[in-house]
Amino acid sequence: MGDAYPDAVATYVADRGWEAATSRVREDTVVVTGRRETADGTDTLLGVVVTGDGARVAEPHVKYLLSTASDRRPDEVFVTAPAGLTDAASALADEYGVPVVDRDDVPFEPVEASAADSSDDAAGDDATAGAGGTADDSSDEAGFQWTDESDGEADAGRERAQRAAGAATDVTDRDAEWGRRDALKLGGVAALAAGGWFVYDRVFDSGIDGPADVVRAFYGAVDAGNVARARELIHEDGESIDAANIRETSVEIVSLERVETDRADTAKFRITIRVNGRYTEEAVVDLQKNENGEWRMLAV
């Protein structure tokens, strides 16, 4: 199946007026971002697409979407996969009002599996059942490892960390359409995040506190004028930041490319940002793990 399904989803999104882009964050997971101009300004979109023959959205995929959305504050979100959602993922999506894009609505024609492939699949299912389970009842969390594969990412969605920090946390309408204008269910998600539930390395074993995500979160805080959050992401040995400049600057990440370093506790990225919506700047940013093993910005 390769990238056919994510590409089809991107087409589905583009057909609905979004300027769409995709980036792979895991072997079976692609993030779709989008933006479009409206009478009220620029709306942003964030979606998680699970790809692969017979793939389904699992609970960790929904958690990843929610945790990423708690930083980016998109106007609309969605999840989708060729075979739908697991029961646990469906329950979590329902709880937070996350829309599901139905496979039948996506302009996608799967490649028919060969007889040999079908035999292999059947053998795999039999082996799973023989071990005391089936492919359908396996744990969502088991073996769920995330890696940072964001090199060369062109993210069309604006990083708006904490833009809606004051959003309501008392969500009463579970059926409301996703969006900041609907009391933003992310208010409740942010509260969970503050309690540590969405610390990415605890939920997924790695990821949202990975170096690329820290860079995104930092520039998202700058874009939102959130000085306190930006300072939290600076290493104790890092450069100081100008609070006044942060409050007056709007930034959007255009591209982010990781550069190799010779130490496992350091990271370097080439980044292109759009400043105040008018011009772009290129820079190199450095990160280093602190004494708690958390990635933090050194040079910005």
C-alpha positions as CSV (number, residue, x, y, z in Angstrom):
1,M,0.0,0.0,0.0
2,G,2.9,2.3,0.7
3,D,2.0,6.0,0.7
4,A,-1.1,5.5,-1.5
5,Y,-3.6,5.9,1.3
6,P,-2.0,9.0,2.9
7,D,-1.7,10.6,-0.5
8,A,-5.4,9.8,-1.1
9,V,-6.3,11.4,2.2
10,A,-4.2,14.5,1.3
11,T,-6.2,14.7,-2.0
12,Y,-9.4,14.4,0.0
13,V,-8.3,17.3,2.2
14,A,-7.2,19.4,-0.7
15,D,-10.5,18.8,-2.5
16,R,-12.2,20.5,0.5
17,G,-10.2,23.7,0.1
18,W,-7.2,23.0,2.3
19,E,-3.6,23.6,1.3
20,A,-2.3,20.2,2.4
21,A,1.0,18.7,3.3
22,T,2.1,15.3,4.8
23,S,4.9,14.1,7.0
24,R,5.7,10.6,8.2
25,V,6.2,10.4,12.0
26,R,6.3,6.6,12.2
27,E,6.6,3.7,9.8
28,D,2.8,3.3,9.7
29,T,1.7,6.8,10.6
30,V,1.5,10.0,8.5
31,V,0.5,13.4,9.7
32,V,-1.6,15.6,7.4
33,T,-1.6,19.3,8.0
34,G,-3.6,21.9,6.2
35,R,-4.4,25.6,6.1
36,R,-7.0,27.7,4.3
37,E,-8.0,31.3,4.3
38,T,-11.5,32.2,5.6
39,A,-13.4,35.4,6.2
40,D,-12.2,35.2,9.8
41,G,-8.5,34.6,9.0
42,T,-6.4,31.4,8.5
43,D,-7.8,28.0,9.7
44,T,-5.5,25.1,10.3
45,L,-6.0,21.3,10.1
46,L,-4.3,18.4,11.7
47,G,-4.9,14.8,10.9
48,V,-3.3,11.4,11.7
49,V,-3.4,8.8,9.0
50,V,-2.5,5.1,9.7
51,T,-1.4,3.3,6.6
52,G,-0.8,-0.3,5.6
53,D,-2.9,-3.2,4.4
54,G,-5.7,-3.7,6.9
55,A,-4.3,-1.0,9.2
56,R,-6.6,0.5,11.9
57,V,-6.3,3.6,14.1
58,A,-5.2,2.4,17.5
59,E,-5.6,4.2,20.8
60,P,-2.0,5.6,20.8
61,H,-2.7,7.2,17.4
62,V,-5.6,9.1,18.9
63,K,-3.5,10.1,22.0
64,Y,-0.7,11.3,19.7
65,L,-3.2,13.4,17.7
66,L,-4.6,14.9,21.0
67,S,-1.2,15.6,22.5
68,T,0.1,17.2,19.3
69,A,-3.1,19.3,18.9
70,S,-2.7,20.5,22.5
71,D,0.4,22.3,21.3
72,R,-0.7,23.3,17.8
73,R,-4.3,24.3,18.5
74,P,-5.7,23.4,15.1
75,D,-9.2,24.5,14.1
76,E,-10.0,21.0,12.8
77,V,-8.6,17.5,13.4
78,F,-9.3,14.0,12.2
79,V,-8.1,10.4,12.2
80,T,-8.4,7.8,9.5
81,A,-7.1,4.3,8.4
82,P,-8.0,1.9,5.7
83,A,-9.7,-0.5,8.1
84,G,-11.2,2.0,10.6
85,L,-10.5,2.2,14.3
86,T,-10.0,-0.3,17.1
87,D,-12.6,-0.3,19.8
88,A,-10.4,1.5,22.3
89,A,-9.4,4.2,19.7
90,S,-13.1,4.7,18.7
91,A,-14.0,5.2,22.4
92,L,-11.3,7.8,22.9
93,A,-12.1,9.6,19.7
94,D,-15.8,9.7,20.7
95,E,-14.9,11.0,24.2
96,Y,-13.0,14.0,22.8
97,G,-15.1,14.5,19.7
98,V,-12.4,13.6,17.2
99,P,-13.9,13.2,13.7
100,V,-13.1,10.1,11.7
101,V,-12.7,10.3,8.0
102,D,-14.4,7.2,6.6
103,R,-12.3,5.1,4.2
104,D,-15.2,5.0,1.7
105,D,-15.0,8.8,1.4
106,V,-11.3,8.8,0.4
107,P,-10.5,8.5,-3.3
108,F,-8.4,5.4,-2.8
109,E,-8.3,2.1,-4.7
110,P,-6.3,-0.6,-2.8
111,V,-4.0,-2.9,-4.7
112,E,-5.4,-6.4,-4.7
113,A,-3.3,-8.8,-2.6
114,S,-1.8,-11.8,-4.4
115,A,-2.8,-15.3,-3.4
116,A,0.7,-15.8,-1.9
117,D,0.2,-12.6,0.2
118,S,-3.2,-13.9,1.4
119,S,-1.7,-17.2,2.5
120,D,1.0,-15.4,4.4
121,D,-1.6,-13.2,6.1
122,A,-3.6,-16.2,7.0
123,A,-0.6,-17.9,8.5
124,G,0.3,-14.9,10.5
125,D,-3.3,-14.8,11.9
126,D,-3.2,-18.5,12.8
127,A,0.1,-18.0,14.6
128,T,-1.3,-15.1,16.6
129,A,-4.4,-17.1,17.5
130,G,-2.2,-20.1,18.5
131,A,-0.3,-17.8,20.9
132,G,-3.6,-17.1,22.8
133,G,-5.0,-14.2,20.9
134,T,-6.2,-12.8,17.6
135,A,-5.1,-9.9,15.5
136,D,-8.2,-8.0,16.6
137,D,-7.8,-8.4,20.3
138,S,-4.1,-7.5,20.6
139,S,-3.3,-4.6,22.9
140,D,-3.2,-1.1,21.3
141,E,-0.2,-0.2,23.4
142,A,1.9,-3.4,22.9
143,G,5.1,-2.7,21.0
144,F,4.1,0.8,20.1
145,Q,7.4,2.6,19.4
146,W,7.6,6.0,17.8
147,T,10.6,7.5,16.0
148,D,11.4,11.0,14.8
149,E,11.3,10.8,11.0
150,S,10.5,14.5,10.4
151,D,13.6,15.3,8.3
152,G,12.6,17.6,5.4
153,E,9.1,18.1,6.8
154,A,7.1,20.9,5.2
155,D,4.4,21.6,7.7
156,A,1.7,23.8,6.3
157,G,-0.1,23.9,9.7
158,R,0.8,26.8,12.0
159,E,2.4,26.1,15.3
160,R,0.1,27.8,17.8
161,A,1.1,26.4,21.1
162,Q,-0.9,27.8,23.9
163,R,-2.8,30.1,21.6
164,A,-6.0,29.1,23.3
165,A,-4.6,28.6,26.8
166,G,-7.8,30.1,28.2
167,A,-10.1,27.7,26.5
168,A,-12.9,26.2,28.5
169,T,-12.2,22.9,30.3
170,D,-15.8,22.1,31.1
171,V,-16.8,20.2,28.0
172,T,-20.5,19.4,28.0
173,D,-21.3,18.7,24.3
174,R,-19.5,15.6,23.2
175,D,-21.0,15.8,19.8
176,A,-19.9,19.3,19.0
177,E,-17.8,19.8,15.9
178,W,-14.1,20.1,16.6
179,G,-12.8,23.7,16.8
180,R,-11.7,26.5,19.1
181,R,-15.1,28.1,18.5
182,D,-16.9,25.1,20.1
183,A,-15.4,25.4,23.6
184,L,-12.3,23.6,22.3
185,K,-12.2,20.1,23.8
186,L,-8.4,20.6,23.9
187,G,-9.1,22.6,27.1
188,G,-9.7,19.3,28.8
189,V,-6.8,17.7,26.9
190,A,-4.5,20.5,28.2
191,A,-5.6,19.8,31.7
192,L,-4.7,16.1,31.3
193,A,-1.3,17.1,29.8
194,A,-0.6,19.3,32.8
195,G,-1.1,16.2,34.9
196,G,1.5,14.3,33.0
197,W,-0.8,12.0,31.1
198,F,0.3,13.3,27.7
199,V,4.0,13.3,28.4
200,Y,4.9,11.6,25.2
201,D,7.7,9.3,26.4
202,R,5.4,7.9,29.1
203,V,2.6,7.2,26.7
204,F,4.5,6.2,23.6
205,D,8.1,5.6,24.9
206,S,9.5,8.5,22.8
207,G,8.3,11.3,20.7
208,I,6.7,14.6,21.8
209,D,9.7,15.4,23.9
210,G,12.0,14.4,21.0
211,P,14.2,17.2,19.6
212,A,12.0,18.0,16.5
213,D,8.9,18.3,18.7
214,V,10.7,20.6,21.1
215,V,11.7,22.9,18.3
216,R,8.1,23.0,17.1
217,A,6.8,23.6,20.6
218,F,9.4,26.4,21.1
219,Y,8.5,28.3,17.9
220,G,4.8,27.6,18.6
221,A,5.2,29.4,22.0
222,V,7.0,32.2,20.3
223,D,4.2,32.5,17.7
224,A,1.6,32.6,20.6
225,G,3.6,35.1,22.6
226,N,3.9,32.6,25.4
227,V,7.2,33.7,27.0
228,A,7.0,31.4,30.0
229,R,6.5,28.3,27.8
230,A,9.4,29.4,25.5
231,R,11.7,29.8,28.4
232,E,10.7,26.3,29.7
233,L,12.1,24.9,26.5
234,I,15.5,26.6,26.8
235,H,18.4,24.6,28.2
236,E,19.9,26.0,31.4
237,D,23.1,26.6,29.4
238,G,21.2,28.0,26.5
239,E,20.8,31.6,25.2
240,S,18.5,34.0,26.9
241,I,15.4,35.2,25.0
242,D,14.0,38.6,24.5
243,A,10.5,38.6,26.0
244,A,9.4,41.8,24.3
245,N,10.5,40.4,20.9
246,I,8.6,37.2,21.5
247,R,5.4,39.1,22.3
248,E,5.7,41.1,19.0
249,T,6.7,38.3,16.7
250,S,4.6,35.8,14.7
251,V,6.4,32.8,13.3
252,E,5.5,29.8,11.3
253,I,7.8,26.8,10.6
254,V,8.1,26.2,6.9
255,S,10.7,23.4,7.0
256,L,12.7,21.5,9.5
257,E,15.6,19.3,8.6
258,R,17.7,17.3,11.1
259,V,21.5,17.4,10.8
260,E,23.7,14.7,12.1
261,T,25.7,15.2,15.3
262,D,28.5,13.1,16.9
263,R,26.8,12.9,20.3
264,A,23.6,11.1,21.3
265,D,22.7,13.9,23.7
266,T,22.8,16.7,21.2
267,A,20.7,17.5,18.1
268,K,20.9,20.1,15.4
269,F,18.3,21.3,12.8
270,R,18.2,23.5,9.8
271,I,15.0,25.5,10.0
272,T,13.2,27.9,7.8
273,I,10.6,30.1,9.4
274,R,8.1,32.7,8.1
275,V,8.3,35.8,10.3
276,N,5.2,38.0,10.8
277,G,3.7,36.4,7.6
278,R,5.9,38.5,5.4
279,Y,9.4,37.1,4.9
280,T,11.4,33.9,5.6
281,E,14.5,33.3,7.6
282,E,16.9,30.3,7.7
283,A,18.8,29.3,10.8
284,V,20.5,26.4,12.6
285,V,19.2,25.5,16.0
286,D,21.0,23.3,18.5
287,L,19.5,21.2,21.3
288,Q,20.9,19.2,24.2
289,K,19.4,16.9,26.8
290,N,19.3,18.3,30.3
291,E,20.0,16.4,33.5
292,N,16.5,14.9,33.4
293,G,17.1,13.6,29.9
294,E,14.7,16.2,28.3
295,W,15.6,17.9,25.0
296,R,16.0,21.6,25.4
297,M,17.0,24.4,23.1
298,L,20.6,25.7,23.3
299,A,21.0,28.2,20.4
300,V,18.0,29.7,18.7
